[in-house]
Amino acid sequence: MAKKLIVGIVAILVLAGGTTAAMKFLNIGPFSEDPIQDNKSAKKKKRVPIFVDMEPLILSLIEDDKISEPLQIQITLETDGQENATFLEQRLTKLKAEFFKDLYSFVPRLLKKKNRLDIPILKERLKIVGSRLVGKSYIAGVQVQIQSDKNK
């Protein structure tokens, strides 16, 4: 009789422990997260986008064995929070050099394929290159303006 009682108590404790672990894992019952706290943390995490301007990049491309007119590319980086903006401003020289190297090889291939500069493709490409250099959390977006200098 005593053995059956001990086995029964152990079985109840195992079931209670398993139920508690499952409830905690699934975030249900007393272990669910409070929605009021979620709203407060979401407000704290919501940041105002800050734009960091870079110096214009000037690319002279070679097309059909000739140097084409220079392209002036103005790049603006979008980031969240002042800390990230300060971090990016400290690394603008490295970013500009990396963007220049990448665009110098990428733009001619893009022109060969599409016969025009596709701004959304350039934006995505620059975001990937920049994120690879400084980290994914620092660059939220990239804005690009292109001017062609036809006077030269």
WOFEN-V751950 format. One record per helix or strand. SS is the DSSP state (H for helix, E for strand). FROM is the first residue (numbers start at 0). TO is the last residue. If there is no record, write none. Layout:
ss & from & to
SS & FROM & TO
SS & FROM & TO
This chain:
ss & from & to
H & 1 & 25
H & 28 & 30
H & 34 & 44
E & 48 & 52
E & 56 & 58
E & 61 & 62
E & 65 & 66
E & 70 & 79
H & 81 & 89
H & 91 & 113
H & 118 & 133
E & 140 & 147
